[in-house]
Amino acid sequence: MENMKDLRALDAKSINGKLAKLKKEIFDLKILAATTGLEKPHRLKDLKKTVSRLMTVATEKSKK
């Protein structure tokens, strides 16, 4: 998990790249959870929160 200060330092291209990577990871974890189960189920929650933080930063940057 990254803090907001680090996320705000990223440029728009980096934010979009991280968002795509995290969304794919969430998708893969959901599939894995449905089929076999997860060793660390809290990872899904953490990833979703990180995606929300990145989307918040992206919105902040677009309004400037």
C-alpha positions as MATLAB code, in Angstrom:
seq = 'MENMKDLRALDAKSINGKLAKLKKEIFDLKILAATTGLEKPHRLKDLKKTVSRLMTVATEKSKK';
ca = [
       0.000    0.000    0.000;
       1.264    3.411   -0.927;
       0.409    6.579    0.898;
      -1.349    9.521   -0.737;
       1.783   11.657   -0.784;
       3.556    9.121   -3.002;
       0.520    8.723   -5.253;
       0.124   12.460   -5.739;
       3.719   12.655   -6.968;
       2.918   10.360   -9.919;
       2.072   11.695  -13.364;
      -1.149   10.810  -15.186;
       0.463    8.122  -17.336;
       1.882    6.342  -14.279;
      -1.457    6.534  -12.497;
      -3.274    4.990  -15.461;
      -0.671    2.247  -15.732;
      -0.945    1.396  -12.036;
      -4.746    1.421  -12.246;
      -4.748   -1.040  -15.126;
      -2.282   -3.326  -13.350;
      -4.221   -3.268  -10.074;
      -7.577   -3.855  -11.755;
      -6.145   -6.900  -13.542;
      -4.741   -8.170  -10.250;
      -8.139   -7.725   -8.563;
      -9.789   -9.634  -11.393;
      -7.275  -12.471  -11.111;
      -7.720  -12.649   -7.333;
     -11.509  -12.754   -7.670;
     -11.242  -15.669  -10.078;
      -8.801  -17.424   -7.765;
     -11.054  -16.807   -4.754;
     -14.035  -18.289   -6.561;
     -12.183  -21.401   -7.649;
      -9.671  -22.362   -4.967;
      -9.707  -19.746   -2.245;
      -7.101  -17.209   -1.221;
      -4.259  -17.451    1.247;
      -4.511  -13.719    1.959;
      -8.134  -12.640    1.434;
      -7.406   -9.178    2.843;
      -5.298   -8.501   -0.268;
      -8.489   -7.910   -2.289;
      -9.652   -5.232    0.128;
      -6.245   -3.544    0.101;
      -6.124   -3.509   -3.698;
      -9.597   -2.008   -3.955;
      -8.628    0.767   -1.553;
      -5.472    1.476   -3.525;
      -7.500    1.680   -6.746;
      -9.844    4.148   -5.055;
      -6.895    6.250   -3.910;
      -5.437    6.294   -7.419;
      -8.781    7.294   -8.894;
      -9.062   10.100   -6.346;
      -5.610   11.396   -7.287;
      -6.474   11.155  -10.993;
      -9.605   13.229  -10.400;
      -7.660   15.799   -8.403;
      -5.110   16.150  -11.190;
      -7.781   16.517  -13.873;
      -9.433   19.375  -11.973;
      -6.218   21.390  -11.750;
];
